[in-house]
Amino acid sequence: MIKSISIDEWIGTTFNEEIVMNPTRADTLSFLKKLDGDKFTLVFFEVSDTDSALVGGGPEYFIVSITIDGNIYTLMK
């Protein structure tokens, strides 16, 4: 179960962050679909105090990094 998700939003050099606690599947898909590598560049998933994931990039190429029990796994596409 995902505790929270957040997405960054850049307007020029100003950074805003939108956070959703206890997100639904629709919330998660909505954030991921926003990734454009320009205005929206990073979605962060908090799973627990030690486990998390982030998805960055878009719209064509992405990087995914997952932290599980202190180990970091990265996938680039």
Long-range contacts (C-beta under 8 A, 24 or more apart in sequence): 1-47, 2-28, 2-45, 2-46, 2-47, 3-46, 3-47, 3-48, 4-45, 4-46, 5-31, 5-43, 5-44, 5-45, 5-46, 6-43, 6-44, 6-46, 7-31, 7-34, 7-35, 7-40, 7-42, 7-43, 7-44, 8-40, 8-41, 8-42, 9-39, 9-40, 10-38, 10-39, 10-40, 10-41, 11-39, 34-58, 35-59, 35-62, 37-61
